[in-house]
Amino acid sequence: MPGAPVGQAPAPAQVAAIPAELGVLTPPGQLVLDPSLEYVRTSNNRLVFRGVEIVPGIQLGVIEASDADRDTGVANISARYGLTNRLEVELRAPYVVRHDRITTLAQRDETISRNIELDGRGIGDIEASLRYQLNGGRNGWPIFVATARAKSPTGLGPYEVDYDEFGVASELATGSGFWAVESGLTLLYPTDPAVIFGGLTYLHNFGRDIDRDVGGAFVGRVEPGASIGASLGFGLSLNPRFSVSFGYTHNYIRPTRTEIGGTDQSSQPLQVGSLLMGWSFRLGERLTLNSSFEFGVTSDAPDVRIVLRTPYRF
């Protein structure tokens, strides 16, 4: 097992394709500028029957169907700097572009169809993080890295947009609207020619008082649910310049509590699971081309997430 300083072990070619938040740290005194483009596609089809069924095939009531397609593009710029051979700081600023298309169909005495298209663009939630390597990976031990991250509500929150009398937003939010902090622990275990990686995270959102009318309902205190996440996978170096990675990530998001009209309501918990796949190619001594893919395997997960990164080391 390697015992060299951070950024020298495991070998860069082994871990280049590993997700950025799980990889090795930046060596001391070095700056990495990491621009990226991200695309997320989410679709949802729903069929609801409100009424009674007399006999199979004969229903009295209302049938409602909805089809929602959501596209999100994010341009990120992040900078990482190695303070010591065990400590790294990072700052990340995103610009978000969103487009939603929602079609609803209601079958009553006659068919009623409604199409809604919403857009949103602007600065997202700026994040700052610290990562610290806890050990040197000697005597057969894996390398452990602790992470602390803070997210600010700099983007336009979901309760800051305008709503009509039906509670339909006139534009889309570009941020969560809440402060959040995250703690995590990452594991890296080199076993030539691969590196096994894993991670545990806990994200806490700080609630706040909204105190505004949304579609005729008064929204008071909102407490977003916390998120518990885990990931596991491996990165494989195929040659000194090209590497690939495969893994799985899962997040359990606790219910969000919302005060509406003086009563407390809770959402359903979410299970967000995705398969991970990535590759990395070194274009030069300082520039690398990385691409990662996430494919949702649970109903609450986005269909696909694609990230293209070009980290440059100064």
Salt bridges, closest charged atoms under 4 A:
ASP34 OD2 - ARG80 NH1 2.95
ASP34 OD2 - ARG309 NH2 2.76
GLU38 OE2 - ARG305 NE 2.83
GLU64 OE1 - ARG50 NE 3.35
GLU64 OE2 - ARG108 NH2 3.55
ASP67 OD2 - ARG101 NH2 3.78
ASP69 OD1 - ARG41 NH2 3.53
ASP69 OD2 - ARG101 NH2 2.27
ASP71 OD2 - ARG41 NH1 2.80
GLU88 OE2 - ARG131 NH1 3.42
ASP100 OD2 - ARG70 NE 3.11
ASP100 OD2 - ARG98 NH2 3.82
GLU117 OE1 - HIS99 NE2 3.38
ASP119 OD1 - HIS99 ND1 2.73
ASP125 OD2 - LYS151 NZ 3.18
GLU127 OE2 - ARG92 NH1 3.28
GLU127 OE1 - ARG149 NH1 2.98
GLU160 OE2 - ARG208 NH2 3.86
GLU182 OE1 - ARG149 NE 2.94
ASP209 OD1 - ARG221 NH1 3.49
GLU223 OE2 - ARG221 NE 2.88
GLU285 OE1 - ARG282 NH2 3.49
GLU294 OE2 - ARG305 NH1 2.74
